[in-house]
Amino acid sequence: MPWKESSVMEERLRFVARLLDGEGMSDVCREFGISRKTGYKILGRFKDEGVEALSDRSRRPKRLNRCGRRRSSKPS
């Protein structure tokens, strides 16, 4: 029997579908191997933004931390 390939988005959609069918968060998270915190995050994104929110997001910072200080070349 060949391996069944599925994308991250498909897995998240299956996860949300099972929750919407009435299964408990703890049980579904355990079966998918994720924490409840991550499960609630995925479900919240789905409720707020729909199916498009289930795709991977960039991990790049939204802004740089530029505090305006310059490093001194003189030793303290």
N, C-alpha and C positions, 0 to 999 in steps of 0.2 A: 504494500500500500504506500503510495507516494505521499510525501509531506504536503500539507496544505499550506500555501503561502497566503498571508494576509497583511495588509498594511496597518500601520499604527492607527490611522483614522478608522479603518474597518473594525479594529478591536475596540476602540473607544465607542463606536456606534453600537456594537453588540453589548458593551458594558451598560450604556445608557438605556438601551432597549430593555434589558433585563430589569433594571431598576424601575422603569416606567411600567413594566408588567406586574410590579408589586413585590419583587424579591427584596430581601433585606440588604442594606448597604454592607454590613459586615460579611455576610456570606458571599456576596458577589465579589467584593474586594479580595477576599481570601482566595477565591477561585482564579482571579485574574493576577494574583500576586502583587497587589499594590496596597498601599496604606489607605486607611479610611480618609485621611486628610487629602490625599491625591484623588480619591474617589469623589469626595464632595467638591473638589476644585473642578474636575471634569464635568460633573453634573451641573454645577453652577454656570460654567461657561456655556454649556449646551442650552440651559434655560434662558440665559441672557442674549446669546448671539446665534443660536441655531446650529445646524450641522457644520457650517464653515468653521466654527470655533473648535471643532474636534481635531483639526489639522495641527501639525507641529508649529510651534511659535519660535521666533528668533530668540536666542539667549543673549543677544547683544544688548548692552546697556542702552537705555533710552537717551541718556545724556551722560556727559563726562563730568567728573568731579573736578572742577577747576576752581580752586579756592583763591587764586590770585597771588599766593605767596611764592616767592622765588627762593630757591635754596642758595644759601650763602656758600661761597667757595672757601671762606676762611674757617679754619677749625675753631671750635668753641673752647 
